[in-house]
């Protein structure tokens, strides 16, 4: 791993600090890994819905409900405020949760209609939202690292005086 403060390749010591500059790199790295793990888990759970749809479609015969078309269109329309909500929030994990919602709607639409195309359409919306969000995750992680370095440098300057 590279130390965010001094950019040297390093292995944190037993206290989690960079041996070159004494930056608490292990703590920052743990926070970054948590963000990647949670957003990755949400993305994988979205893809898991496709497996659910596959197994349900091959093992059961779903009878469409009477209002299936109307429910699908309502769910598809509900994806618009969900997408707007994804852009409105700042927290990356909440954004990932918003990205997952169209896939959940698609799973529900499939279960009430038996139409795989409806699931695929809404899964596609979810994947597009994830593709839009991916660079935001990287920039958020870079902001976390930069903020941690800035706080560390200000503490080190106060200690020096």
C-alpha positions as CSV (number, residue, x, y, z in Angstrom):
1,X,0.0,0.0,0.0
2,X,1.1,3.6,-0.5
3,X,1.0,6.1,2.3
4,X,-1.4,8.9,1.4
5,X,0.9,11.5,3.1
6,X,4.3,10.7,1.8
7,X,3.4,8.5,-1.2
8,X,5.9,5.9,-0.3
9,X,5.2,2.2,-0.6
10,X,5.0,0.9,2.9
11,X,3.8,-1.7,5.3
12,X,2.2,-0.1,8.4
13,X,4.0,-0.8,11.7
14,X,2.3,-2.4,14.7
15,X,0.6,0.9,15.6
16,X,-0.8,1.2,12.0
17,X,1.5,4.2,11.1
18,X,3.7,4.7,8.1
19,X,7.3,4.0,9.2
20,X,8.5,6.9,7.1
21,X,6.2,9.8,8.1
22,X,4.2,8.4,11.0
23,X,0.9,8.9,9.2
24,X,-1.9,6.7,10.6
25,X,-2.3,4.9,7.2
26,X,-3.9,1.7,8.5
27,X,-6.9,3.6,9.9
28,X,-7.5,5.5,6.7
29,X,-7.0,2.3,4.6
30,X,-9.6,0.5,6.8
31,X,-12.1,3.3,6.2
32,X,-11.5,3.2,2.5
33,X,-11.8,-0.6,2.3
34,X,-15.1,-0.5,4.2
35,X,-16.6,1.9,1.6
36,X,-15.5,-0.3,-1.2
37,X,-16.7,-3.5,0.5
38,X,-20.2,-2.1,1.3
39,X,-20.8,-0.6,-2.1
40,X,-19.4,-3.8,-3.8
41,X,-21.7,-5.9,-1.7
42,X,-24.7,-3.8,-2.7
43,X,-23.7,-4.1,-6.3
44,X,-23.3,-7.9,-6.0
45,X,-26.7,-8.2,-4.3
46,X,-28.2,-6.4,-7.3
47,X,-26.7,-8.9,-9.6
48,X,-27.9,-11.7,-7.3
49,X,-31.5,-10.7,-8.2
50,X,-30.7,-12.0,-11.7
51,X,-30.0,-15.4,-10.3
52,X,-33.2,-15.3,-8.3
53,X,-35.1,-14.5,-11.5
54,X,-33.3,-17.2,-13.4
55,X,-34.1,-19.9,-10.8
56,X,-37.7,-18.8,-10.3
57,X,-38.3,-18.7,-14.1
58,X,-36.9,-22.2,-14.6
59,X,-38.6,-23.8,-11.7
60,X,-42.1,-22.3,-11.5
61,X,-44.8,-21.0,-13.7
62,X,-45.8,-17.5,-12.7
63,X,-49.3,-16.4,-13.3
64,X,-49.6,-12.7,-14.1
65,X,-51.8,-10.6,-11.9
66,X,-54.6,-8.5,-13.4
67,X,-52.9,-5.2,-12.7
68,X,-49.4,-6.4,-13.7
69,X,-48.9,-3.9,-16.5
70,X,-50.0,-0.9,-14.4
71,X,-47.8,-2.0,-11.5
72,X,-44.8,-2.3,-13.8
73,X,-45.3,1.1,-15.3
74,X,-45.8,2.6,-11.8
75,X,-42.5,1.0,-10.7
76,X,-40.7,2.1,-13.9
77,X,-42.0,5.7,-13.2
78,X,-40.9,5.4,-9.6
79,X,-37.3,4.9,-10.8
80,X,-37.2,8.6,-11.8
81,X,-37.4,10.0,-8.3
82,X,-35.1,7.2,-7.1
83,X,-32.5,8.3,-9.7
84,X,-33.0,11.9,-8.6
85,X,-32.5,10.8,-5.0
86,X,-29.3,9.1,-5.9
87,X,-27.9,12.5,-7.2
88,X,-29.3,14.4,-4.3
89,X,-27.5,12.5,-1.5
90,X,-23.8,12.9,-0.7
91,X,-23.2,9.6,1.2
92,X,-21.8,7.1,-1.2
93,X,-23.3,4.1,0.6
94,X,-26.8,5.7,0.5
95,X,-26.2,6.4,-3.2
96,X,-25.4,2.7,-3.8
97,X,-28.7,1.8,-2.0
98,X,-30.6,4.1,-4.3
99,X,-28.9,2.4,-7.3
100,X,-30.2,-1.0,-6.1
101,X,-33.8,0.1,-5.9
102,X,-34.7,-0.2,-9.6
103,X,-33.4,-3.8,-9.6
104,X,-35.7,-4.5,-6.6
105,X,-38.6,-3.0,-8.5
106,X,-37.6,-5.2,-11.5
107,X,-37.6,-8.3,-9.3
108,X,-41.1,-7.4,-8.0
109,X,-42.3,-6.7,-11.5
110,X,-41.1,-10.1,-12.6
111,X,-42.7,-11.9,-9.7
112,X,-46.1,-10.3,-10.4
113,X,-46.0,-10.8,-14.2
114,X,-43.5,-13.5,-15.0
115,X,-42.1,-11.3,-17.7
116,X,-38.2,-11.5,-17.6
117,X,-37.9,-8.5,-20.0
118,X,-39.4,-6.2,-17.4
119,X,-36.9,-7.4,-14.9
120,X,-34.0,-6.9,-17.4
121,X,-35.2,-3.4,-18.2
122,X,-35.2,-2.3,-14.6
123,X,-32.0,-4.1,-13.9
124,X,-30.5,-2.2,-16.8
125,X,-31.6,1.1,-15.1
126,X,-29.9,-0.1,-11.9
127,X,-26.7,-0.9,-13.7
128,X,-26.6,2.4,-15.4
129,X,-27.0,4.2,-12.1
130,X,-24.1,2.1,-10.7
131,X,-22.0,3.0,-13.7
132,X,-22.7,6.7,-13.0
133,X,-21.9,6.3,-9.3
134,X,-18.6,4.4,-9.7
135,X,-16.5,7.4,-10.4
136,X,-18.1,9.2,-7.5
137,X,-17.0,6.4,-5.2
138,X,-13.4,6.9,-6.3
139,X,-13.5,10.6,-5.9
140,X,-15.2,10.2,-2.5
141,X,-12.3,7.9,-1.4
142,X,-9.8,10.4,-2.7
143,X,-11.5,13.1,-0.7
144,X,-11.4,11.0,2.5
145,X,-7.6,10.4,2.0
146,X,-6.9,14.0,1.3
147,X,-9.0,15.2,4.3
148,X,-7.2,12.7,6.6
149,X,-3.8,13.9,5.3
150,X,-4.8,17.5,5.9
151,X,-6.0,16.8,9.4
152,X,-2.8,14.9,10.2
153,X,-0.6,17.7,8.9
154,X,-2.4,20.3,10.9
155,X,-2.0,18.2,14.1
156,X,1.7,17.6,13.3
157,X,2.2,21.4,12.8
158,X,0.5,22.1,16.2
159,X,2.8,19.5,17.8
160,X,5.9,21.1,16.3
161,X,5.1,24.5,17.9
